[in-house]
Amino acid sequence: MHTPAALITGGTSGIGKATAELLHSRGYRVLVTGLDEVGAAGLPEGVLAVRADARSLPDLDRAIDLARREFGSLDLLFLNAGISRPGPVESTDEAAFDALFDVNVKGSFFTLQKALPLLNEGASVVFTVGAGEGLGAAMTAAKGALPPLMRALALELAPRRIRVNAVSPGLIDTPAYSKLGVSPDMVQAWGRDVPLGRVGTPADIAEAVAFLASDAASYITGDNLIVSGGMGVHARA
């Protein structure tokens, strides 16, 4: 009996960690990458973790090599690693601009490229596509590059029946907000403006990723699943 295997980038905290926990509970073999070694220590026993910077191709090679040795092949690649560098155009320096594209775009592209030989026929690739609008031109450009990349890859990999989709989280309570200096009380206050009346949890996104990886989503590719508690309705209005 085949035991599915998943590689999750940015998997030691927030959405990535919640997804690793959920998939592990459902019988997946899971490998996560990340920079947060403390977070990796809190993962369930049996989940493998490797420290890897998405900007570093040698780090990506090391993660893929570990997946090859431990799993042999992959059924899910969750491209979740990403950073935020909000700010107006006049205050965005070259280092911030490069970091945004190196982690969010370059890292995702080359992780997928290097993982391709391991992806089984019928495997699933899922991008995390965060919102950049309202957070500065550079962030908007970096985040905005991912949906067309995802759609192009969906067409390119369709002959192998590899499905490529994205999840777009709305307001989700993750450690990213504290890194930006936003207090937990402020995040909860924002939740009152969400149509469903609450802030989302990383587990909400994990369930969406698990769905896209499952046979229930076998006819879904090139699509972006918005998980926003209804905020996406305003964006499409």
C-alpha positions as CSV (number, residue, x, y, z in Angstrom):
1,M,0.0,0.0,0.0
2,H,1.4,3.4,-1.0
3,T,2.0,5.8,1.8
4,P,1.8,9.4,0.5
5,A,4.7,11.8,1.1
6,A,4.8,15.6,1.2
7,L,7.4,18.3,1.2
8,I,6.4,21.6,2.8
9,T,8.6,24.7,2.5
10,G,8.2,27.2,5.3
11,G,6.9,24.4,7.4
12,T,8.2,25.2,10.9
13,S,5.5,27.8,11.8
14,G,2.1,29.1,11.0
15,I,0.3,27.7,8.0
16,G,3.1,25.3,7.0
17,K,3.4,23.8,10.4
18,A,-0.4,23.3,10.7
19,T,-0.4,21.6,7.3
20,A,2.5,19.3,8.4
21,E,0.6,18.4,11.5
22,L,-2.7,17.7,9.6
23,L,-1.1,15.6,6.9
24,H,1.0,13.6,9.4
25,S,-2.2,12.9,11.3
26,R,-3.7,11.5,8.1
27,G,-0.9,9.1,7.4
28,Y,1.5,11.2,5.2
29,R,5.2,11.1,5.5
30,V,6.2,14.7,5.9
31,L,9.4,16.7,5.4
32,V,9.4,20.4,6.2
33,T,11.9,23.1,5.5
34,G,12.4,26.4,7.3
35,L,14.6,28.7,9.2
36,D,12.8,28.4,12.6
37,E,14.6,25.6,14.4
38,V,12.5,26.3,17.6
39,G,9.3,25.7,15.5
40,A,10.8,22.5,14.1
41,A,11.3,21.1,17.6
42,G,7.5,21.4,18.1
43,L,6.5,19.3,15.2
44,P,5.0,15.8,15.7
45,E,7.3,12.9,16.1
46,G,8.0,11.5,12.7
47,V,7.9,14.7,10.8
48,L,11.3,15.4,9.3
49,A,12.7,18.9,9.3
50,V,15.7,20.5,7.5
51,R,17.0,24.0,7.8
52,A,16.8,25.6,4.4
53,D,16.8,29.2,3.1
54,A,14.5,29.4,0.0
55,R,16.9,31.9,-1.5
56,S,19.8,29.3,-1.5
57,L,19.9,26.8,-4.3
58,P,22.4,24.6,-2.3
59,D,19.9,24.6,0.6
60,L,17.1,23.5,-1.8
61,D,19.3,20.7,-3.2
62,R,20.0,19.5,0.4
63,A,16.2,19.4,1.1
64,I,15.4,17.6,-2.1
65,D,18.2,15.1,-1.5
66,L,16.8,14.3,1.9
67,A,13.3,13.8,0.5
68,R,14.8,11.5,-2.1
69,R,16.6,9.4,0.5
70,E,13.7,9.2,3.0
71,F,10.7,9.0,0.7
72,G,11.9,8.1,-2.8
73,S,9.1,10.2,-4.4
74,L,6.6,12.9,-3.5
75,D,2.8,13.2,-3.8
76,L,2.5,16.8,-2.5
77,L,4.8,19.8,-2.8
78,F,3.5,22.7,-0.8
79,L,5.3,25.8,-1.7
80,N,4.6,27.9,1.3
81,A,7.8,29.7,2.1
82,G,7.5,33.4,1.8
83,I,8.4,36.7,3.4
84,S,6.8,40.2,3.7
85,R,8.6,43.5,3.3
86,P,5.8,46.1,3.3
87,G,6.5,49.7,2.5
88,P,5.9,52.4,-0.1
89,V,8.1,52.6,-3.2
90,E,10.2,55.5,-1.9
91,S,11.4,53.5,1.1
92,T,12.0,50.2,-0.5
93,D,15.7,49.5,-1.0
94,E,17.4,47.0,-3.2
95,A,17.9,44.5,-0.5
96,A,14.2,44.4,0.4
97,F,13.2,44.2,-3.2
98,D,15.6,41.3,-3.9
99,A,14.5,39.4,-0.8
100,L,10.9,39.6,-1.8
101,F,11.5,38.1,-5.2
102,D,14.2,35.7,-4.1
103,V,12.1,34.0,-1.5
104,N,8.6,34.3,-2.8
105,V,9.2,33.8,-6.6
106,K,12.7,32.4,-7.2
107,G,12.6,30.0,-4.2
108,S,9.2,28.6,-5.3
109,F,10.3,28.2,-8.9
110,F,13.5,26.4,-8.2
111,T,12.1,24.2,-5.4
112,L,9.6,22.9,-7.9
113,Q,12.2,22.5,-10.6
114,K,14.4,20.5,-8.3
115,A,11.5,18.4,-6.9
116,L,10.1,17.5,-10.4
117,P,12.0,14.2,-10.7
118,L,10.4,13.1,-7.4
119,L,6.8,14.1,-8.2
120,N,4.7,11.0,-8.9
121,E,2.2,11.0,-11.7
122,G,-1.0,12.5,-10.3
123,A,0.9,14.5,-7.6
124,S,-0.2,17.8,-6.4
125,V,1.6,21.1,-6.2
126,V,0.1,23.9,-4.1
127,F,1.4,27.5,-3.8
128,T,0.6,29.9,-0.9
129,V,-0.4,33.1,-2.6
130,G,-0.6,35.9,-0.1
131,A,-2.1,39.3,-0.7
132,G,0.3,42.1,-1.6
133,E,-2.2,44.9,-2.3
134,G,-2.0,47.8,0.1
135,L,1.4,46.7,1.4
136,G,3.5,48.4,-1.2
137,A,4.5,48.2,-4.8
138,A,7.3,45.7,-4.4
139,M,5.2,43.3,-2.3
140,T,2.3,43.5,-4.7
141,A,4.6,42.7,-7.6
142,A,6.3,39.8,-5.8
143,K,3.0,38.3,-4.6
144,G,1.3,39.0,-8.0
145,A,3.9,37.0,-9.9
146,L,2.8,33.7,-8.3
147,P,-0.7,33.2,-9.7
148,P,0.4,33.4,-13.4
149,L,3.4,31.2,-12.6
150,M,1.0,28.7,-11.0
151,R,-1.3,28.7,-14.0
152,A,1.6,28.3,-16.5
153,L,2.9,25.4,-14.5
154,A,-0.5,23.8,-14.4
155,L,-0.5,23.6,-18.2
156,E,3.1,22.5,-18.5
157,L,2.7,19.7,-16.0
158,A,-0.8,18.5,-17.0
159,P,0.6,15.8,-19.3
160,R,2.1,14.1,-16.2
161,R,-1.3,14.6,-14.5
162,I,0.5,16.8,-11.9
163,R,-2.1,19.3,-10.6
164,V,-0.8,22.8,-9.7
165,N,-3.1,25.1,-7.7
166,A,-2.8,27.8,-5.1
167,V,-4.4,28.8,-1.8
168,S,-5.0,32.5,-1.0
169,P,-5.3,33.0,2.8
170,G,-7.3,35.9,4.1
171,L,-6.7,37.2,7.6
172,I,-5.0,34.3,9.3
173,D,-3.6,34.4,12.8
174,T,0.1,33.5,12.3
175,P,3.4,34.6,13.7
176,A,3.9,36.8,10.6
177,Y,1.9,39.6,12.2
178,S,4.0,39.8,15.3
179,K,7.1,39.9,13.1
180,L,5.6,43.0,11.5
181,G,4.9,44.6,14.9
182,V,1.1,43.9,14.9
183,S,-0.3,43.0,18.3
184,P,-2.6,40.0,18.8
185,D,-5.4,42.3,20.0
186,M,-5.1,44.3,16.7
187,V,-5.4,41.1,14.6
188,Q,-8.5,40.0,16.6
189,A,-10.0,43.4,16.1
190,W,-9.5,43.1,12.4
191,G,-11.4,39.8,12.5
192,R,-14.6,41.7,13.4
193,D,-14.6,43.1,9.8
194,V,-14.5,39.6,8.3
195,P,-17.9,38.5,7.0
196,L,-17.7,35.3,9.0
197,G,-16.8,37.3,12.1
198,R,-13.5,35.8,13.1
199,V,-9.8,35.6,12.2
200,G,-8.8,32.5,10.4
201,T,-6.5,29.9,11.8
202,P,-3.6,28.1,10.1
203,A,-5.7,24.9,10.4
204,D,-8.3,26.5,8.1
205,I,-5.6,26.8,5.4
206,A,-4.2,23.4,6.1
207,E,-7.6,21.8,5.4
208,A,-7.7,23.6,2.1
209,V,-4.2,22.3,1.1
210,A,-5.2,18.8,2.2
211,F,-8.2,19.0,0.0
212,L,-6.2,20.1,-3.1
213,A,-3.8,17.3,-2.5
214,S,-6.6,14.7,-2.3
215,D,-8.4,12.6,-4.9
216,A,-11.5,14.8,-4.2
217,A,-9.6,17.5,-6.1
218,S,-8.5,15.3,-9.0
219,Y,-10.1,17.6,-11.6
220,I,-8.9,20.8,-10.2
221,T,-5.7,22.4,-11.6
222,G,-4.6,26.0,-12.4
223,D,-7.1,27.3,-9.8
224,N,-6.7,29.7,-6.8
225,L,-8.7,28.7,-3.8
226,I,-9.5,31.8,-1.7
227,V,-9.8,31.0,2.0
228,S,-10.8,34.3,3.5
229,G,-13.9,34.0,5.6
230,G,-15.7,36.0,2.9
231,M,-13.2,38.9,2.5
232,G,-12.5,37.5,-1.0
233,V,-16.1,38.4,-1.9
234,H,-15.2,42.1,-1.5
235,A,-12.1,41.6,-3.7
236,R,-14.2,40.1,-6.5
237,A,-17.2,42.5,-6.3
